Every structure is written in C-alpha cells, then in structure tokens.
Amino acid sequence: MDGGPGMLQVTDRRRHARFEMVCPVLLRDKPGRLIFRGRSADVSPCGVKVVGPPPAAVSVGMDVWLEMKMSNPSPTGPSRRRIKVPGFVRRVSDIGDWKSVVIVSETDLPLEVFRRRG
C-alpha cells in the first residue's frame, strides 16, 4: 500500500503462499489431551489456520500436536490419511461465535498435503 511520502507502507509478510483446504483438525497439547476440534481453513508449507466452535483451550505460544485427517492423493490405498506434526500456536482470534487458531508447524508439512487425489 503506497500512501505517498511519509506514509507507512504495508507489505505482505508471509513467507509462503496459502492454499484453501478444508479437512477435520484436532489440536492436542504435548501430553496428548484434546484441546481444540475444528477444520482447516487454509494451509501453507509451515502452518495451518484452524477454525471451530469454542471452547478453545489454547493460548499463544502453546506447544501443540496438529492432527489433520485428509484425502489421500494416491489413487490406491485408503481414501483418507492422518498427518500429525508438532507446532505452536501463533495467534488465536474470534470469528463471530467461532475461534480461529493459527498453528506454525515445527517442520514443514509433507508435500502430499498439497496434492489432490488422482
């Protein structure tokens, strides 16, 4: 955004593009207790935005396990697969009556997350 001389310029600070993807998501604390159930809204190689109804027993900085149940891109084998990666909560916000939780994964999400079933 260019506001002219002396004005603040805002640029997109995302390191990776986001892709719309909807699948069931569970967030668990490090000991494995379920703390939030929702669905993905979008994903990038290093994180996921999850939305769902409260209560969301999560807080910024919390270490979590992100579990996603998604379509298997392989034409053979089961139609669904589960991906589980460690991460931490970057942001928690309200979206109407629901919560939005942004998770940054400690490792990049597997590339098959971004492939469609063939």
RACOR-V300854 format. One record per run of one state. SS is the DSSP state (H for helix, E for strand, C for the rest). FROM is the first residue (numbers start at 0). TO is the last residue. Records with the same first field share a line. If there is no record, write none. Layout:
SS->FROM-TO / FROM-TO
This chain:
C->0-17 / 20-22 / 29-32 / 44-45 / 53-61 / 71-78 / 95-96 / 105-109 / 114-117
E->18-19 / 23-28 / 33-43 / 46-52 / 62-70 / 79-94 / 97-104
H->110-113
